[in-house]
Amino acid sequence: MSVLKYVPAMEIPELADLIWLFEDEPQGEDEDVPWPLGLQSFKLTRGAISVLFSIHPTAGDASISIYADGEEVAYLKLRHLGRLSVERERSGYEGLKLWFREDCKESVVLQTKPAIRFSWDAKPLGEW
């Protein structure tokens, strides 16, 4: 009898680190599919700003939706991710860095503290 082993498409932080970052448990698209399988979503609110971070580790995909007063103001769909890491600094900054599998040296950054925001330099500075 062979046992199938789950191999994620991307390197992901421990679930406990993501729960710490988003201050809540993930919600799966299907209740019968446990972490890290299937689409999982984390939601965080700071004041009038909220973020919904959805990740599908087996596919290597994620999305980020930013809401202001309940209205979506920004949406970013990310495919072919290779690595995620939780960032913590003494200054109080907390966030998530997402890298693509390709030879892309730039990362997408989702800041969760002190404020919610995301940034992505699609090309290194000075390149057009």
N, C-alpha and C positions, 0 to 999 in steps of 0.2 A: 504494500500500500504506500503510495507516495503522498507527501504532504505538500500542498502548494504554499509557497512563501511569497508574501507581499513584498514587492520591490517598488518603492515610490519612484516617480519620474523625476523628482527633485529632492534635494537635501532640505529637510524641514526641521525646525526647532522641536523640542519636546512639547507635547500638548500642554503640560503644566506651564511652560513659558508663554505660550500663546494665551492661555487663560489668564495668566498674570497681566499680560500686556493689554488685553481687551476687557479685563475685569469681569469676565463671564464665560460660561461654557459655550461651545459651538452648537449651532442648530443644524442638524443634517437635513438634506432634502428629503431623505427617506429615513424614518425612525429606525428601521431594521438594519440600516447600514452603519456600522460603527466607525469611529475615527481610526485611521486616516483615510478610509475608503469613501468614495463618492464625494459629492459636493457638500462642503461644510461652510457655515457662515458665522462670523463673529460680528457683534454690533456694539458700538461704544458711543456714548453721548457725553459731551462737555458743553454745558450751557445750551445755546441754540444750535450748535453744530453736532452732527452725528456722522459716523462712518459705518458703512456696511462692507466688511472685507469677506469675500467669498473665495474659497480655495478648493481645488480639486487635485489633491496630491498625486493621484494615480495618472492623471492626464497632464500634469505640469502646467495647469492654467489657474488664473486667479482674476478677480475683478475688485475694483475699489469704487464705491459710490459715496459721495459726500452730500450731505443734506444740510440745509440751513432752514430753520423753522419748519421742518418736515417736508420741504420741497427739495428734490434732487437738483443740485447745481453743478455737479461734475461726475463723470463716469469714465473709468478707464478699464479696458479689457486687456489682460496680459496673457500671452500664449508662449509656450516653449520656455517656461521658467526652469532654471537649473538649481537655484539655491535661495533660501530665505534665512535671515538671521534676525534675532531680537537684539536691539541696541539699547543700552542703558548708560547714562552718563551722570556724574556727580552733580552736574548743573540742574538736574531734574528732567532732562530730556529723555524721552522714551519713544521708541519707534521700531519699525520693521523695514529691513532692506531686502529687496527682491532683485535677483540677478537673472538674466536670460542665459539659456544654454549656449547660444552662439557666442562668438568672440566679442561680445559687447562688454566693454569695460565699465560702462556707466550703469548705475542701478536706479531703480525706482525706490523712493523713500516715502513711507507712510509714517508720519509723525503722529503719535497719540497723546503726548504730554510734553509741554504744558498745554498746547493747543492741538487741535486736529488739523492736519494739512498734508498734502502730498506734493512731491516734486520729482521731476525726471528731466535730466539733461540728455536729450536724444542724441546729441553729438558732443564730443569734447569741446570745451571752450576754444574759440579761435578757428574751428573748422566749419565750413559752410557746405 
